């Protein structure tokens, strides 16, 4: 395995019946990791992670992310412990706040998303370690709960978060952090510093694994690759959540000013240099360079995000063929 891992995402919009072939091909062409996304209201994350693990032999499978408020922590710990026992050393689970609008839609938006995520993470990690856990918090209530079959290989728990308070929380209580799409190298380095600062407040010194999702659009014609990706990036940057990751970037003010004019204006007038910071795009050589820059900024794993359109398995093969030989 590479010193840093290279992964690929199975988009939640893909039909789940495609997953076994997709996962098997991703492993066959040499990806280190496959990442599953649980978004409302597509396929369930635990079920699809189980299928992906069963369809592969050696590849790690990440679950990024489970909304912390969507399941009782004791029951989600049972599910994760089962997978960790069946597929030891291959499960990479992640938790997050969940998109606020979706959590409100299902009646699960807590007054403090930060507190709910912290309480859930602490509970699930303790249960996976085989501890007897008691909690009487704002959101987690467990009365001396202990798993009868904890995993022998304890999976690292990551948090999929964006802002400074949440990143500091991840450093304090989690084993890693998952950064969403539009993570420029400068943002990756900034996020790494935020998690490190959080870890330092509680004296944590163990390694903290940083996983970065990155849109991928590669073509021998670099301009064509960027043109295909441009609407995707523009739509994300105009959204409230997409703008969160701009904070530490020197292009932040310019992006916000242009975004106020709407997606179409941003799509039309966005300079190539913005795309090159926010995605793995352009020619194969330019894409490989973008991946190396993310590693240099502090990413331990870069997870390539294919397009919703097009054949998913073909995209896996193309990304591997075009990029892997060029990575150091």
N, C-alpha and C positions, 0 to 999 in steps of 0.2 A: 504494500500500500504506500502511496505517496506520503511524504512528510506532512503535507496538507491534503485533506480529502477533497475529492470532486464528486458532487452529487447531481441528481436530476430530480425534478418534481413531477409527480403524477398529478396533473391539474384536477381540482375537484369537479370541474365541468365535464371531464371525460366520463363516459359510461363505465360503471365499475366492472362490467364483464370484460373490458379491455385490459384490466389491471394484470392478470396473470402473465399475459404475453408481454406487456410493457415491462413488467418487473424482470422477467426472465431475460429479455433482450438487453435491458440496462445493465444487468450483471454480466451478460455475455460479452458486451462491448467494452467493459472495463470500468464502469462507474463504481465508486467506492460506497456510495450511499444512494438510497431512494427515499424521497420525502413525500409523505401524505399530508394533505391539507384538509382540515374539517371546517368548512364554511357552511353557514345556513343558506339554503336548506338542501344541500346536496347529499352525498353519501356519508354514512357514519364513519368517524375516524378510527375507532377501535376495530370495527369489522374490516375495513379496508387494509389497515395495518396487518391484521392477522392473515389476510389473503396474500399480501405482499411478502411477508415473512415465509409463508408456506410455499410460495412460488419461486423462492431463491434459496441458495445454499450457503452463501458466505457473506453477502452484502448486508451492511447495516441498513435498518429501516427507521426513519425518523417520523414521528407523529407531531406535526407542528401546525396548529396547536389545538389542544383541548381547552375550551373556555372553562375557567376555574369554577364558575358558578353553575355550570350545567349539570354536574353530577355530584352526588355525595362522595366525599373524598375516600371514605372507607370502601365503597364499591368500585371506584375507579382504581384504587390501589389493588383490589382483588384482580381486576382485569389486567393491569400492568404486570402484576406478579405472575399471573398465569402465562402471559406472553414471554416474560423474562425467563421462566423456567423451561418453557418449550423451545425457546430460541435464545439460549444464553449468550450474552455478549453482543447481541445484534440489535437490541431495541434502544431507540433514542427518543424518549417521550418528552413532550413539551406542553406547558400550560401558558395561558395568557388571559387577558381581561375579557376577550371576546369583543366584537364590534358592538359599541354601545347601542346603536339602533336595533340590532338584532336581539341583543339581550333584553332590551325593553319590549320588543315585539313578543317575546315568549314569556314575559313576566319575570325575568331573572336578573334585572339590572340592579346591583346593590348600590346603596348610597355612597359607599366607598369601595371602588373597584380595587384600589391598592391593598386595602386591608383584607378583602376577600381573597385576593391572589396570594398574599403572604400566608394567611391562615391555612389555605388549601395546600400550598406547597410544603409547608412545614409538616402538616399532617401526613400527606402522601409519602414524603421522604422517610419519616419516622416509621411508618407502617412497612414500607419496602425494606427497611433495615431490620425488620422483625421485632421492633419495639412494641411494648404495650403503651398505648397513647391515650391520654386524657386531654380534652380541650373543651373549654367553655368560653368561646370567643364571641365575636359579633356575628360570625357567619358559620363557623365550624363548631359542632357540638358532638363530641365523641366521649363515651363513657368507658374508659379502660378497654379500648379496642385493640386487638392483636390478631394479625393474620396467622392462620394455622399452617399455611404453606407459603412463607415468604420466599423470594427468589434467592438462589444461591449465588447468582451473579447480579448484583444490584445495578439497575440501569441508572445512568446519570439523568437527572431531571433538569431541563432547560426551561427558560421563560421567554416567550415571544413578546417582546415589549419594545417601546420606541423612545419615550421621553426620559428626562434625567432622573426623576423620582423613581420610575419603574426600573430603569437600568441599575440604579443604586440598590434597589430591592433585590434584583437578580444577583448582583454581586454578593449581597448579604446571605441569601438563602438558597440559591440555586447552584447547579453545577455547570451551567452554561447559559448562553443567551442566543436567541434566534432573531435576526434582523430581517425585516420584510424588504420587498423590492424597493428600488430607488435608494439603495444604500451606497453612496459614493465612498471612495476610499477615505476621504477626510471625515465623513460621518462614522465610518467603521472605527477609525482611530479614536475619535471622540467617544464613541460608545464603549470601546475597550477601556478608556480612562474612567468613564463613569462607573462601570462595573468594578473596576479595581478600587476606586475610592469607596464604593459601598462595602466591598470585602474588607477593606482596611479598618472600617469602623467597628467590626466585630472580630478582628484579628484573624481572618481567614487568609491562608497562604497557598491553598491547593490550586492547581490549574483550573482555569475557567474557560470552557470551550465556546468559541464564537462561530456561529453558523450564519452565513449570509445568503439570502435568496437573491438571485440576479437574473433579470430578463435576459434572454439570449436570442440574438438575431444576427446570423452570420451568412455572408454571401461573398463570392469572389468579387462582386460589385458592391463595395462598401456603402455607396450612396443608396443603393436599392435596399440593403439590409437596414439602414437607418430609417428610410422612408416607411418601411413596413412597421417598425417599432414606434415611430413618432406618436401616433394617436394613442397608443397604450400608455406611454409615459405621460403625455399631456393630460389624459383623463385622471390619472393617479395624482399628479401634482396639483390639480385643481381641487381635489377632494381634501377635506379637513385632515384626515389621517395621513394622506400622502405628503402634506406640507410639513408634518412634524419633523421629518428627517432632514429638512433643509437647514435647520437652525445653525449648525456649525459651518455651513458652506459659504464661500465668498460669493457665490452666485445667488444666494437666498433672496436678497432684495429684488434683484432683477427678475427672478422667476415669479415672485409674488406679484410684482407690478404687472407683468405680462399675463399672469393667470387671472387677474381681475377682469380681463377682457374676455375670458371664457376659454373653453377647450379648443375651439377652432382657431382662435388667434394664437394661442400658445403652440398649437400643433404647426401652424404655418410659419411662425417666426422664431421657433426654438433653434438656437445655434447647435451645430453638430457637437461642439465641445461639451454642451450640457448632457447630451445623450451619452457621450463617451464617458462621462463621470458617473452616470446613473445606471448604466447597463453594460452588459457584455455584447458589443455590437460592432459592425463593420466587417472588414475582411477577416479571415481566420487569424492572421498575424495580429491584427488589432484586437480581436477578441481574446486571444491568448494573453496579450499584454495586459488587458483589463483584468483578467483573472489573477495574474501575477501581482498586479497592483493591490488587489483586495487582500491577497495573502500578506503582502508586505505591510499593509495597514493594520494587520492583526487578525484576519480571518483564519480560522482553523479549517473551515469547510466552506466551499462555495457551491451553492446548489443552483444549477441552471434551470430556468423557468421557460419551458417551450410555449409556443402560441396555442391558443385554444383551437384555432383553425388549422386544418391540415392533418395528415396522418400522424398520430402521436409516436408510433413505433419508428416511422421513417425519420422523424425529428431526432429521436434518441440516437439512431445510427449516424445521422449527419453530424450532429454535435460532437460525437465521439471521434468520428473520422477527421473532422476539420480541426479540432482543438487539441485533443490529447497528445498527438505527436509534437506539438509546438510548446507544450508546457515543460518547464525545467524538471 
